[in-house]
Amino acid sequence: MKKIAILGSTGSIGTQALDVIRQNPDIFSVIVLTGQSNADLLIRQAIEFLPNSVVIGNEEYYGKVKEALHPYPVKVFAGEESLSQIVEIDEIDLVLNALVGYSGLKPTLNAVRAGKPVALANKETLVVAGDLVMSLADQMKVLIIPVDSEHSAIFQCLAGERMKNIEKIILTASGGPFRGKTREHLKKVTKEAALNHPNWKMGNKVTIDSASLMNKGLEVIEAKWLFDLDPTQIEVIVHPQSVIHSIVQFVDGSMKAQLGLPDMRSPILYAFSFPGRVVTDFPRFDFKVCSHFTFELPDRDLFRNLELAFEALSKGGNMPCVLNAANEIAVQAFLEDRVSFLGMPHLIERCMHSVSFIKEPTYEDYVNTNIETRNKALEYLLLENTEY
């Protein structure tokens, strides 16, 4: 029985992870659940799974959660520090980090320091501080197992392979809801249109990132750290069917790809059960239904966020942290109708040009960079009209 802590259990990945556990109660159990503000769902999850502990990130809901769970043998904590410390519980066998954004960094670092393997769905952990996280994981001999479908695909393709034999990896992208659209069209898109992803059901932040291709840019940076690659070894290709989740090309020219229906439960289950596999009744791919695959290059001029991610990765230091912080502000502003779709990359690029660059940042530098970037991005939003 593997005891799993789920950080972000009320989000898209978290709820699907609980579905995986629900279907495999003889293999997995829940020891920790955390949510930010969805107290009602967190309470229902805790009553169903009876974990050792729950954490509600928004302290305003602590009393509500505490009172609702009083009849049950579940400890209740609240706040950011509790969220970071809960991963150190001795009984935890695996931490699933399904938090959204920068907030996932500190819990990941604490879990690794505590010697806990991490199933990582929070790509921002490695975007912001990949060097620190992977160095610590190597030092502590802790496994970081990717949950993003693309990185899970690469991880699976590399099973039994020598890392020195990788020539390059190819991350696939669906292209999002605006694939093939013109700049004139993108000037007028609404948040409702951007939230209508053709293949995947995700939270609002990730869905907007997917529409702008920033999600793929963040995955490029994540891949560099997960697989110890040079930026020149990473490519992105648009594959609208979302069946080939990513590809590895080796030095002899041969290629491996991992295929499956677009269902996040599959990479979640693989991360939970690694190095084994578990029998499922998930829907299977049917070649009679989809008899052909198509590929095209992403438009990095029109979808500027992807280009900005490559630029941040190439510059290194704290620049990916700047990219991430500015993007989090830009996405929230777009969801609040305070910036246009094409205004988001303009805001991000301006932050990248103005925030202090640090070539070899410490953890404290990353913390300060995140704060500085967010403040500058908010300042730019207030000072000028960003309807570009």
QUILIN-V825335 format. One record per residue. BURIAL is I if it has 24 or more other ideal C-beta (glycine too) atoms within 12 Angstrom, else O. Layout:
[[BURIAL] [BURIAL]]
This chain:
[[O] [I] [I] [I] [I] [I] [I] [I] [I] [I] [I] [I] [I] [I] [I] [I] [I] [I] [I] [I] [I] [O] [O] [I] [O] [O] [O] [I] [I] [I] [I] [I] [I] [I] [I] [I] [O] [I] [I] [O] [I] [I] [I] [O] [I] [I] [O] [I] [I] [O] [I] [I] [I] [I] [I] [I] [I] [I] [O] [O] [I] [I] [O] [O] [I] [I] [O] [I] [I] [O] [O] [O] [O] [I] [I] [I] [I] [I] [O] [I] [O] [I] [I] [I] [I] [I] [I] [I] [I] [O] [O] [I] [I] [I] [I] [I] [I] [I] [I] [I] [I] [I] [I] [I] [I] [I] [I] [I] [I] [I] [I] [I] [I] [I] [O] [I] [I] [I] [I] [I] [I] [I] [I] [I] [I] [I] [I] [I] [I] [I] [I] [I] [I] [I] [O] [I] [I] [O] [O] [O] [O] [I] [I] [I] [I] [I] [I] [I] [I] [I] [I] [I] [I] [I] [I] [I] [I] [I] [O] [O] [O] [O] [O] [O] [O] [I] [I] [I] [I] [I] [I] [I] [I] [I] [I] [I] [I] [I] [I] [O] [O] [O] [O] [O] [O] [I] [O] [O] [I] [O] [I] [O] [O] [I] [I] [O] [I] [I] [I] [I] [O] [I] [I] [I] [I] [I] [I] [I] [I] [I] [I] [I] [I] [I] [I] [I] [I] [I] [I] [I] [I] [I] [I] [I] [I] [I] [I] [I] [I] [O] [I] [O] [I] [I] [I] [I] [I] [I] [I] [I] [I] [I] [I] [I] [I] [I] [I] [I] [I] [O] [O] [O] [O] [O] [O] [I] [I] [I] [I] [I] [I] [I] [I] [I] [I] [I] [I] [I] [I] [I] [I] [I] [I] [I] [O] [O] [O] [I] [O] [O] [O] [I] [O] [O] [O] [O] [O] [O] [O] [O] [O] [O] [O] [O] [O] [O] [O] [I] [I] [I] [O] [I] [I] [I] [I] [I] [I] [I] [I] [I] [I] [I] [I] [O] [O] [I] [I] [I] [I] [I] [I] [I] [I] [I] [I] [I] [I] [I] [I] [I] [I] [I] [I] [I] [I] [O] [O] [I] [I] [I] [I] [I] [I] [I] [I] [I] [I] [I] [I] [I] [I] [I] [O] [O] [I] [O] [O] [I] [O] [O] [I] [O] [I] [O] [I] [I] [I] [O] [I] [I] [O] [I] [I] [I] [O] [I] [I] [I] [O] [I] [I] [O] [O] [O] [O] [I] [O] [O]]
